[in-house]
Amino acid sequence: MTVLDEVGHSAALLRALQRELMVYKFGIDELMTKLRILSEAFDFANQHDPIEHLASRVKAPEAILDKLARKGLEPSIEAIREHIEDVAGIRVVCPFVPDVYLVADMLGRQDDVEVVRTKDYIAEPKPNGYRSLHLIVRIPVFLSDRVERVKVEIQMRTVGMDFWAAVEHKLFYKYAGTAPADFADELRAAAETAADLDARMTALHQRLQGGPS
């Protein structure tokens, strides 16, 4: 393949990837609408909104291609669909731990939402203390000429877990390679503190609601 051929191939791949990312965005739009409806409907029926806030993003083309390269995969739309499950991402932040599982259950009972995989880092936190419930779901996107079933990663966590994850991310990238020796231990301890606060706030909420403490 000549240099011109390589440039032409890269340009064609980039155009195809941009089209593909538009479909992933539509998948996010579908799920965000569902989550907002679940939030408002549950709040109306129970005077409690199980979703504090929502955020979403589609991975940048460069980040996707970098991830394929790290996995040793050829850059192609087929490889992205099969091997990259976090192209489209949604973060659901809930007030209390039970809300995380409630929203996950309500979403999973939607007829057109297929839960492909679940990783419960709340029940079993990562070694660094990270806590969150991760879902990989597949949702149909209805286009003008076809239906695409798109994978979306959903990270569900409490406000406390979200705060820890956001600050941990900033600290990691700021001090990577220069962090103090006890840095990891301090992060795990902070995660335990956040988990204890979640448990206390959940107990207080259940007392006010007349549920089990």
Summary of the structure (lengths in Angstrom):
residues: 213
radius of gyration: 20.1
end to end distance: 67.8
largest distance: 72.1
contacts: 602
relative contact order: 0.12
helix: 55%
strand: 20%
